[in-house]
Amino acid sequence: MCREEQRLRSYEILDEALESITDAGPDLRNGLTNHAPMAIEALCALGRPDAVRPWLDRYRQEMLPWPARRERIEGEAWRAALGQAERTSDWRACFHDQLQDAPWQRVLDRWTRRLAPGICASAMHGVIRVGHAARALANQETPVRIAELADALASWAATYQVLPTHPAARPAALRPAQAIRQVPVVPPDRRRFTGTITSSLAALDEFPAFAPVIALADLEGDPAAVLSELTETFARVYLANARDVLGAIVFVHGVTSVAALRSMLPHLDPETARRATRYTWQAGCALYAAFGERPAPAAAEEGAGESSETLTDRAIANGDEHAIKFTEACLREHALRPSAVYPSAARHAIEVLKP
């Protein structure tokens, strides 16, 4: 069987799985984000469709339905509706309509451009879910995958959140690996964690030193290569700072958000891609500023000593949604530009994020 046939067969279960959770909204009973659409797509990408049903059967009991719709979002009314979580179903209807009227690639580009300043929304879960939806559509265009893109964009728009940005900041000459060392971190006694990552990111509004960070890195060059620089940089940030479950959950998003943008990249206008890349860099830096201490591990990373297949098996056995998505992102990035940091980070997350 050729690789293309294997890829298509790996995704055969995705539509059935997405259809079975179409009534599930973006939130869980515990108040956290519904990761199901992202995790099952990641399992397909890992070539493990056999794991989708068992994982979903365990996870679905925590899902909540979509809330009631309130008011139609039309014309320029979208601006006022940004960041209004109570209107997530209004956004859902808006994007379902737009995707009926235009190719999904055009809708994706238009709204990525508009939503890019809010890439940190819901601890980056909005853009991450959109990335998984875009990759699934690139694999095969089906009605249920179009619907999932609408739902993913809705979750991004409804949780839209911006970070402090210096309006006159101009890009520096530092590449990401060097620029991350210039990112100021909030002193521990000034941090404000009230139970969610978003609360700590919101507290950056009270930390003026963060505003110029968006321009610290030189992100020029081949977009795909730049994204590789970002994932490697934030994987090092992960290894340097993810000491417990909270730290692991926080810092995996610095990598998975960039990996999500990679899935979107082929469908974005170059200017949209540059804009989204800049804000993705800013969002990853925000996680580091709000929760981190060191920009990279004190010692060089060693290879995990395990194959991709072994790490995949371990992530599935673990069952944690973050461990699955992070392992998939790390293995994909490692295949594109090998670095010991990726298998090391994946192994660490699997060990820390125990159910």
VENJO-V670164 format. One record per backbone hydrogen bond with DSSP energy under -1.0 kcal/mol. NH is the residue of the N-H (numbers start at 1). CO is the residue of the C=O. E is the energy in kcal/mol with one decimal. If there is no record, write none. Layout:
NH;CO;E
NH;CO;E
This chain:
6;2;-2.1
7;3;-2.5
8;4;-2.2
9;5;-2.4
10;6;-2.2
12;9;-1.2
14;11;-1.2
17;13;-2.3
18;14;-3.0
19;15;-2.7
20;16;-1.6
21;18;-1.1
22;19;-1.2
24;21;-1.7
25;64;-3.2
28;32;-2.6
29;62;-2.5
31;28;-1.9
34;26;-2.6
39;35;-2.9
40;36;-2.5
41;37;-1.2
42;38;-2.2
43;39;-2.2
44;40;-1.7
45;41;-2.4
46;42;-1.9
47;44;-1.5
48;43;-2.7
51;48;-1.7
52;49;-1.3
55;51;-1.9
56;52;-2.8
57;53;-2.7
58;54;-1.3
59;55;-1.6
60;56;-2.6
62;59;-2.0
63;60;-1.7
64;27;-1.4
66;23;-1.2
77;74;-2.2
79;76;-1.5
81;77;-1.1
83;157;-2.9
84;81;-1.6
85;83;-1.1
87;84;-2.4
88;85;-1.5
91;87;-2.3
92;88;-2.0
93;89;-2.1
94;90;-2.1
95;91;-2.5
96;92;-2.2
97;93;-2.1
98;94;-2.2
99;95;-2.3
102;98;-1.1
107;103;-1.9
108;104;-2.7
109;105;-2.3
110;106;-2.4
111;107;-2.4
112;108;-2.2
113;109;-2.1
114;110;-1.5
115;111;-2.7
116;112;-1.5
118;115;-2.1
119;116;-1.7
121;118;-2.1
123;120;-1.2
125;122;-1.8
126;121;-1.1
128;124;-2.2
129;125;-2.5
130;126;-2.1
131;127;-2.3
132;128;-2.0
133;129;-2.2
134;130;-2.6
135;131;-2.1
136;132;-2.0
137;133;-2.0
138;134;-2.3
139;135;-1.5
140;136;-1.9
146;142;-2.1
147;143;-2.4
148;144;-1.7
149;145;-1.9
150;146;-2.0
151;147;-2.3
152;148;-2.5
153;149;-2.7
154;150;-2.1
155;151;-2.0
156;152;-1.7
157;153;-2.7
158;154;-2.6
159;155;-1.0
160;157;-1.0
166;211;-2.3
169;166;-1.5
172;215;-2.4
178;175;-1.4
179;175;-3.0
180;176;-2.4
181;178;-1.1
182;179;-2.0
186;289;-2.7
190;187;-2.6
191;188;-1.0
200;196;-1.1
201;197;-2.0
202;198;-2.4
203;199;-1.3
204;201;-1.4
205;202;-1.8
206;203;-1.9
207;204;-1.9
210;207;-2.3
211;208;-1.1
213;210;-2.4
215;212;-1.9
216;213;-2.1
218;174;-4.2
226;222;-2.4
227;223;-2.2
228;224;-1.5
229;225;-1.9
230;226;-2.1
231;227;-2.7
232;228;-2.2
233;229;-2.3
234;230;-2.8
235;231;-1.9
236;232;-1.8
237;233;-1.8
238;234;-2.1
239;235;-2.2
240;236;-2.0
241;237;-1.3
242;238;-2.7
243;241;-1.7
248;244;-2.6
249;245;-2.6
250;246;-2.7
251;247;-2.5
252;248;-1.8
255;252;-1.0
256;252;-2.6
257;253;-1.7
259;255;-2.4
260;256;-1.9
261;257;-1.8
262;258;-1.8
263;259;-1.3
264;260;-1.2
265;261;-1.8
267;264;-2.1
268;265;-1.7
273;269;-2.7
274;270;-2.4
275;271;-2.3
276;272;-2.7
277;273;-2.4
278;274;-2.1
279;275;-1.9
280;276;-2.0
281;277;-2.4
282;278;-2.0
283;279;-2.3
284;280;-2.3
285;281;-2.2
286;282;-1.9
287;283;-1.7
288;284;-1.6
289;285;-3.0
290;286;-2.4
291;287;-1.9
292;288;-2.3
311;307;-2.4
312;308;-2.5
313;309;-2.5
314;310;-2.4
315;311;-2.4
316;312;-2.3
317;313;-2.4
318;314;-2.3
319;315;-2.4
324;320;-2.2
325;321;-2.4
326;322;-2.8
327;323;-2.1
328;324;-2.2
329;325;-2.2
330;326;-2.9
331;327;-2.6
332;328;-2.1
333;329;-2.5
334;330;-2.6
335;331;-1.8
336;332;-1.4
337;333;-2.6
342;339;-1.5
344;340;-1.7
345;341;-2.3
346;342;-2.6
347;343;-2.4
348;344;-2.2
349;345;-2.4
350;346;-2.2
351;347;-1.9
352;348;-2.4
353;349;-2.9
354;352;-2.0
